[in-house]
Amino acid sequence: MPAKTFYLETFGCQMNAHDSEKVVGTLMAKGYAQVATPEEAGLVLYNTCSIRDKAEQKVYHRLQQFKRNGKDKVIALVARREESPNSAEQCAG
């Protein structure tokens, strides 16, 4: 297993998925290898929507899982901030 590994899970809309693709590309360019599960990863990232409550709640649930399991992981949260007055409409549809 490569020394630098990451797991990325995306919650939210297509805008979040696009952001995740950028994150993956950046990390891989820095020598990280993407793995299939958080257990395999040294770095765990969650990309969530700050507009949709359901997406945020899913991330909170994942964080509680890590807290209970006592994993020695670096965890990062990535969230799309509201960029324009119509961001909510873009995410909704």
Backbone torsions as a table, in degrees:
resi	resn	phi	psi	omega
1	MET	NA	132.9	178.6
2	PRO	-60.1	152.4	-176.6
3	ALA	-65.1	-35.7	-178.1
4	LYS	-110.5	108.3	-178.6
5	THR	-125.3	154.5	176.9
6	PHE	-144.3	154.6	174.0
7	TYR	-126.4	133.1	-179.7
8	LEU	-128.2	127.0	176.3
9	GLU	-121.5	134.4	-175.1
10	THR	-112.3	133.2	174.9
11	PHE	-123.6	137.2	177.4
12	GLY	123.9	-147.8	-170.7
13	CYS	-99.8	-172.0	179.8
14	GLN	-63.9	-28.7	177.2
15	MET	-63.3	-39.5	177.4
16	ASN	-67.0	-40.4	179.0
17	ALA	-62.0	-39.7	177.8
18	HIS	-64.4	-42.9	177.4
19	ASP	-61.1	-40.2	179.8
20	SER	-63.1	-39.0	177.6
21	GLU	-60.2	-39.5	177.9
22	LYS	-65.1	-42.6	179.3
23	VAL	-62.3	-45.5	179.2
24	VAL	-58.4	-47.5	-179.9
25	GLY	-60.2	-41.5	180.0
26	THR	-65.5	-46.2	-179.1
27	LEU	-65.1	-41.5	179.9
28	MET	-65.5	-36.0	176.7
29	ALA	-65.7	-24.2	178.6
30	LYS	-90.4	5.5	175.6
31	GLY	96.3	8.8	177.3
32	TYR	-84.4	150.9	174.8
33	ALA	-114.1	133.6	179.0
34	GLN	-80.7	136.9	178.3
35	VAL	-119.7	165.5	-171.0
36	ALA	-83.3	-21.4	-176.8
37	THR	-134.5	154.5	177.5
38	PRO	-63.8	-28.6	-179.5
39	GLU	-64.3	-30.1	-179.2
40	GLU	-82.6	-13.3	-168.8
41	ALA	-96.7	147.1	170.7
42	GLY	-87.2	-26.9	179.4
43	LEU	-124.7	125.0	179.5
44	VAL	-115.3	126.8	179.9
45	LEU	-121.5	139.2	172.7
46	TYR	-121.5	124.6	178.0
47	ASN	-107.0	118.4	-175.4
48	THR	-127.5	164.5	177.2
49	CYS	-91.7	128.6	179.1
50	SER	-86.6	-1.5	180.0
51	ILE	-96.4	-39.3	-177.1
52	ARG	-92.4	122.1	-177.9
53	ASP	-65.0	-37.7	-177.9
54	LYS	-60.6	-41.6	178.8
55	ALA	-63.4	-43.2	178.5
56	GLU	-62.5	-41.7	-179.2
57	GLN	-63.1	-36.9	177.7
58	LYS	-63.2	-40.5	178.9
59	VAL	-66.5	-42.8	177.0
60	TYR	-57.6	-39.3	178.3
61	HIS	-62.8	-44.9	178.5
62	ARG	-61.3	-40.7	179.2
63	LEU	-64.7	-38.0	176.5
64	GLN	-63.9	-37.0	177.2
65	GLN	-60.8	-44.5	179.0
66	PHE	-65.3	-38.8	-180.0
67	LYS	-62.5	-44.0	-179.8
68	ARG	-67.0	-38.8	-175.4
69	ASN	-82.8	-10.3	177.3
70	GLY	60.8	36.2	-178.4
71	LYS	-68.6	140.6	174.2
72	ASP	-91.4	80.4	-177.0
73	LYS	-130.0	155.0	167.6
74	VAL	-92.8	124.2	-177.2
75	ILE	-117.3	132.2	178.5
76	ALA	-126.2	143.4	175.3
77	LEU	-109.8	133.9	176.7
78	VAL	-119.0	128.7	-178.7
79	ALA	-137.1	135.0	174.4
80	ARG	-75.1	123.9	176.5
81	ARG	-87.3	160.2	178.8
82	GLU	-70.2	114.9	-175.8
83	GLU	-94.2	-25.6	-177.9
84	SER	-147.5	162.7	-179.9
85	PRO	-58.5	-23.0	-178.5
86	ASN	-103.6	18.6	179.3
87	SER	-59.3	-38.6	-179.6
88	ALA	-62.4	-39.2	178.8
89	GLU	-68.2	-37.6	178.9
90	GLN	-63.4	-41.6	179.9
91	CYS	-70.1	-32.9	-176.9
92	ALA	-73.3	-23.3	-172.6
93	GLY	-138.5	NA	NA
